[in-house]
Amino acid sequence: MTDRDHEPMDDEAMETRPVDDEAIGPRPVDDDAIRTLVTRLSRPHASGGEVIERAAILAAGADSSAVLTWIAAHAGEPEDLAPTDARRGLHGARLHGNGGADPRAPLRYVLPAGVLSRA
């Protein structure tokens, strides 16, 4: 390793440096790409629609905020979380201070039937 390896890159060197798209991962940017990703990651839900795990979206390396926005725009809704019993004991509600609200992100999102099928 040389001292040159630790030198900051100037703007010109940064512009010409190749970008490794494989290392970044897939980035769906349009409706069709997101639909394809969601179709691949989803599975049937008891409601007749499809369900997709939040963890699967994050693990896919996609732009998760764009995927979640797409899901919401296509009538997808977060699955209800099971209530937690975090307020146990005499002072549980005071210690947790959330008044029963669950600040966690939903684990799954449910899409209605027919959303992923091509019209």
Order of alpha helices (4+ residues) and beta strands (2+ residues): alpha-alpha-alpha-beta-beta-alpha-alpha-beta-alpha-beta
